[in-house]
Amino acid sequence: MKLRKLIKLLYDDKTIPCDIIDFLNDDYESNSLGFVSYGEIDLVHYIRANLKHFKEINNKSYMINANKLKEIESIINK
């Protein structure tokens, strides 16, 4: 189910916050879909894309921390 449809279902007759509407209208570049608005992305596709993104961020953070640890160890061992 598309994100826009899910949000409409969740909010039923309530007003959807403007930042959510802006988000749904923003473009997202997908490797498989090209450029699409977030509102037109299927929920499962959105979750999987974010999982991939979070793993990349976590790996970069780990690499930075590992490099800092090596730097600290080299200073201590001098």
Contact map, one row per residue, 1 for C-alpha under 8 A:
111011000000000000000000000000000000000001100000000000000000000000000000000000
111111000000000000000000000000000000001111100000000000000000000000000000000000
111111100000000000000001000000000000011111100000000000000000000000000000000000
011111110000000000000001000000000000011100000000000000000000000000000000000000
111111111000000000000000000000000000001000000000000000000000000000000000000000
111111111100000000000000000000000000000000000000000000000000000000000000000000
001111111110000100000000000000000000000000000000000000000000000000000000000000
000111111111000100000000000000000000000000000000000000000000000000000000000000
000011111111000000000000000000000000000000000000000000000000000000000000000000
000001111111000000000000000000000000000000000000000000000000000000000000000000
000000111111111100000000000000000000000000000000000000000000000000000000000000
000000011111110000000000000000000000000000000000000000000000000000000000000000
000000000011111000000000000000000000000000000000000000000000000000000000000000
000000000011111100000000000000000000000000000000000000000000000000000000000000
000000000010111110000000000000000000000000000000000000000000000000000000000000
000000110010011111011000000000000000000000000000000000000000000000000000000000
000000000000001111111000000000000000000000000000000000000000000000000000000000
000000000000000111111100000000000000000000000000000000000000000000000000000000
000000000000000011111110000000000000000000000000000000000000000000000000000000
000000000000000111111111000000000000000000000000000000000000000000000000000000
000000000000000111111111100000000000000000000000000000000000000000000000000000
000000000000000001111111110000000000000000000000000000000000000000000000000000
000000000000000000111111110000000000011000000000000000000000000000000000000000
001100000000000000011111110000000000111100000000000000000000000000000000000000
000000000000000000001111111000000000111000000000000000000000000000000000000000
000000000000000000000111111100000000110000000000000000000000000000000000000000
000000000000000000000000111110000011110000000000000000000000000000000000000000
000000000000000000000000011111000111110000000000000000000000000000000000000000
000000000000000000000000001111101111000000000000000000000000000000000000000000
000000000000000000000000000111111111000000000000000000000000000000000000000000
000000000000000000000000000011111100000000000000000000000000000000000000000000
000000000000000000000000000001111100000000000000000000000000000000000000000000
000000000000000000000000000011111111000000000000000000000000000000000000000000
000000000000000000000000000111111111000000000000000000000000000000000000000000
000000000000000000000000001111001111100000000000000000000000000000000000000000
000000000000000000000000001111001111110110000000000000000000000000000000000000
000000000000000000000001111100000011111110000000000000000000000000000000000000
001100000000000000000011111100000001111110000000000000000000000000000000000000
011110000000000000000011100000000000111110000000000000000000000000000000000000
011100000000000000000001000000000001111111000000000000000000000000000000000000
011000000000000000000000000000000001111111101100000000000000000000000000000000
111000000000000000000000000000000000000111111100000000000000000000000000000000
111000000000000000000000000000000000000011111110000000000000000000000000000000
000000000000000000000000000000000000000001111111000000000000000000000000000000
000000000000000000000000000000000000000011111111100000000000000000000000000000
000000000000000000000000000000000000000011111111110000000000000000000000000000
000000000000000000000000000000000000000000111111111000000000000000000000000000
000000000000000000000000000000000000000000011111111100000000000000000000000000
000000000000000000000000000000000000000000001111111110000000000000000000000000
000000000000000000000000000000000000000000000111111111000000000000000000000000
000000000000000000000000000000000000000000000011111111100000000000000000000000
000000000000000000000000000000000000000000000001111111110000000000000000000000
000000000000000000000000000000000000000000000000111111111000000000000000000000
000000000000000000000000000000000000000000000000011111111100000000000000000000
000000000000000000000000000000000000000000000000001111111110000000000000000000
000000000000000000000000000000000000000000000000000111111111000000000000000000
000000000000000000000000000000000000000000000000000011111111100000000000000000
000000000000000000000000000000000000000000000000000001111111110000000000000000
000000000000000000000000000000000000000000000000000000111111111000000000000000
000000000000000000000000000000000000000000000000000000011111111100000000000000
000000000000000000000000000000000000000000000000000000001111111110000000000000
000000000000000000000000000000000000000000000000000000000111111111000000000000
000000000000000000000000000000000000000000000000000000000011111111100000000000
000000000000000000000000000000000000000000000000000000000001111111110000000000
000000000000000000000000000000000000000000000000000000000000111111111000000000
000000000000000000000000000000000000000000000000000000000000011111111100000000
000000000000000000000000000000000000000000000000000000000000001111111110000000
000000000000000000000000000000000000000000000000000000000000000111111111000000
000000000000000000000000000000000000000000000000000000000000000011111111100000
000000000000000000000000000000000000000000000000000000000000000001111111110000
000000000000000000000000000000000000000000000000000000000000000000111111111000
000000000000000000000000000000000000000000000000000000000000000000011111111100
000000000000000000000000000000000000000000000000000000000000000000001111111110
000000000000000000000000000000000000000000000000000000000000000000000111111111
000000000000000000000000000000000000000000000000000000000000000000000011111111
000000000000000000000000000000000000000000000000000000000000000000000001111111
000000000000000000000000000000000000000000000000000000000000000000000000111111
000000000000000000000000000000000000000000000000000000000000000000000000011111
